[in-house]
Amino acid sequence: MQALLLTGEAHNRLHEVCQRVDLTPAAVKALLVLSGGPRPMRDLVSTFRCDPSYMTSIVDVLERRGVALREPHPTDRRAKTVTVTDEGQEVVRRVQEIMSVPPSSFGVLTDAEQRILLELLTRLTDAEPGIPAVMRPRPSAASPTG
């Protein structure tokens, strides 16, 4: 799993996506998490297990790019909530479109094996409740599972 995720075509695709949407990998991940709905900054810090100043810098990048904005928290005047903009939703759609295409190495699997792999990955991610829906496996038009 590590080799597939951290090297090769999948790794290169992440960097290609980041270049296409003009965001860092951390900003893309934050945007995907935020696409599930507005989140308080402190929740993002907890989700990413990072220093608050680092999360502030990521949200700064998202705001400068126009894909997210900070708003007052609805019930806590001291807190800020981060919301994805319409442009951000379009960027999320483009990221998902590109990232949902399986690496060409998956071509060594038969159509039936690819369907089984999708079923197995779905079961594994279902066992991880912290994975946002937008990051869960789903069939792509480019695969036999779609």
C-alpha positions as CSV (number, residue, x, y, z in Angstrom):
1,M,0.0,0.0,0.0
2,Q,2.8,2.4,0.9
3,A,4.6,1.9,-2.3
4,L,1.4,2.5,-4.4
5,L,0.5,5.6,-2.4
6,L,3.8,7.3,-1.9
7,T,5.7,6.5,-5.1
8,G,5.0,5.9,-8.8
9,E,2.1,7.1,-10.8
10,A,-0.3,7.8,-7.9
11,H,2.3,10.0,-6.2
12,N,3.0,11.8,-9.5
13,R,-0.7,12.2,-10.2
14,L,-1.1,14.0,-6.8
15,H,1.6,16.5,-7.8
16,E,0.0,16.9,-11.3
17,V,-3.3,17.7,-9.7
18,C,-1.7,20.2,-7.3
19,Q,-0.1,21.9,-10.3
20,R,-3.3,22.0,-12.3
21,V,-5.3,23.5,-9.4
22,D,-2.5,25.7,-8.1
23,L,-2.6,24.3,-4.5
24,T,-0.1,22.4,-2.3
25,P,-0.8,18.7,-1.4
26,A,-1.8,19.8,2.1
27,A,-4.2,22.5,0.7
28,V,-5.8,19.9,-1.6
29,K,-6.3,17.5,1.3
30,A,-7.8,20.3,3.4
31,L,-10.1,21.3,0.6
32,L,-11.3,17.8,0.2
33,V,-12.1,17.5,3.9
34,L,-13.8,20.9,3.8
35,S,-16.0,19.9,0.8
36,G,-18.0,17.8,3.3
37,G,-19.2,21.1,4.9
38,P,-17.9,24.0,6.9
39,R,-15.5,23.2,9.7
40,P,-14.2,25.2,12.6
41,M,-10.5,25.9,12.5
42,R,-10.0,24.0,15.7
43,D,-11.6,20.9,14.1
44,L,-9.2,21.1,11.2
45,V,-6.3,21.3,13.6
46,S,-7.6,18.2,15.3
47,T,-8.3,16.4,12.1
48,F,-4.8,17.1,10.6
49,R,-3.1,16.8,14.0
50,C,-1.0,19.8,13.3
51,D,0.0,23.1,14.9
52,P,-2.7,25.8,14.7
53,S,-0.3,28.1,12.9
54,Y,0.3,25.5,10.2
55,M,-3.4,25.1,9.7
56,T,-3.8,28.9,9.5
57,S,-1.1,28.9,6.8
58,I,-3.0,26.2,4.8
59,V,-6.3,28.1,5.1
60,D,-4.4,31.3,4.0
61,V,-3.4,29.5,0.8
62,L,-7.0,28.3,0.3
63,E,-8.3,31.8,0.7
64,R,-5.7,33.4,-1.6
65,R,-6.6,30.9,-4.2
66,G,-10.3,31.7,-3.7
67,V,-11.4,28.2,-2.9
68,A,-12.3,28.7,0.7
69,L,-13.1,31.5,3.1
70,R,-13.1,32.0,6.9
71,E,-16.3,33.1,8.4
72,P,-17.4,33.8,12.0
73,H,-18.4,30.7,13.8
74,P,-22.2,30.7,14.2
75,T,-22.2,30.2,18.0
76,D,-18.6,31.1,19.2
77,R,-17.5,34.7,18.5
78,R,-13.9,33.8,19.2
79,A,-13.8,31.0,16.6
80,K,-13.7,31.0,12.8
81,T,-15.3,28.5,10.4
82,V,-13.8,27.6,7.1
83,T,-16.2,27.2,4.1
84,V,-15.6,26.1,0.5
85,T,-16.5,28.6,-2.1
86,D,-18.3,27.8,-5.4
87,E,-14.8,28.0,-7.1
88,G,-13.6,25.5,-4.4
89,Q,-16.4,23.1,-5.2
90,E,-15.3,23.2,-8.9
91,V,-11.7,22.5,-7.9
92,V,-12.9,19.6,-5.7
93,R,-14.7,18.2,-8.7
94,R,-11.6,18.5,-10.9
95,V,-9.4,16.9,-8.3
96,Q,-11.8,14.0,-7.9
97,E,-12.1,13.6,-11.6
98,I,-8.3,13.3,-12.0
99,M,-7.6,11.3,-8.9
100,S,-10.4,8.7,-9.5
101,V,-8.7,7.3,-12.6
102,P,-6.8,4.2,-11.5
103,P,-3.0,4.2,-12.2
104,S,-2.1,2.3,-15.4
105,S,-0.6,-0.4,-13.3
106,F,-4.1,-1.5,-12.4
107,G,-4.3,-2.8,-16.0
108,V,-2.5,-6.0,-14.9
109,L,-5.7,-6.9,-13.1
110,T,-8.6,-8.4,-14.9
111,D,-12.0,-6.6,-14.8
112,A,-13.2,-9.1,-12.2
113,E,-10.1,-8.5,-10.1
114,Q,-10.6,-4.7,-10.3
115,R,-14.1,-5.1,-9.1
116,I,-12.9,-7.3,-6.2
117,L,-10.2,-4.7,-5.4
118,L,-12.8,-1.9,-5.3
119,E,-15.1,-4.0,-3.0
120,L,-12.1,-4.7,-0.7
121,L,-11.0,-1.0,-0.6
122,T,-14.6,0.0,0.1
123,R,-14.8,-2.4,3.1
124,L,-11.5,-1.1,4.4
125,T,-12.4,2.5,4.2
126,D,-15.9,1.8,5.7
127,A,-14.0,0.5,8.7
128,E,-12.2,3.9,9.0
129,P,-14.9,6.4,10.0
130,G,-12.5,9.4,9.9
131,I,-12.2,9.1,6.1
132,P,-14.3,11.8,4.5
133,A,-16.8,10.6,1.9
134,V,-15.1,12.5,-0.9
135,M,-11.9,10.5,-0.3
136,R,-13.6,7.1,-0.3
137,P,-13.2,4.7,-3.3
138,R,-15.8,5.0,-5.9
139,P,-16.1,3.6,-9.4
140,S,-14.6,5.7,-12.2
141,A,-15.8,5.9,-15.8
142,A,-12.3,4.8,-16.8
143,S,-12.5,1.5,-14.9
144,P,-14.6,-1.7,-15.4
145,T,-16.1,-1.0,-12.0
146,G,-17.8,2.2,-13.3
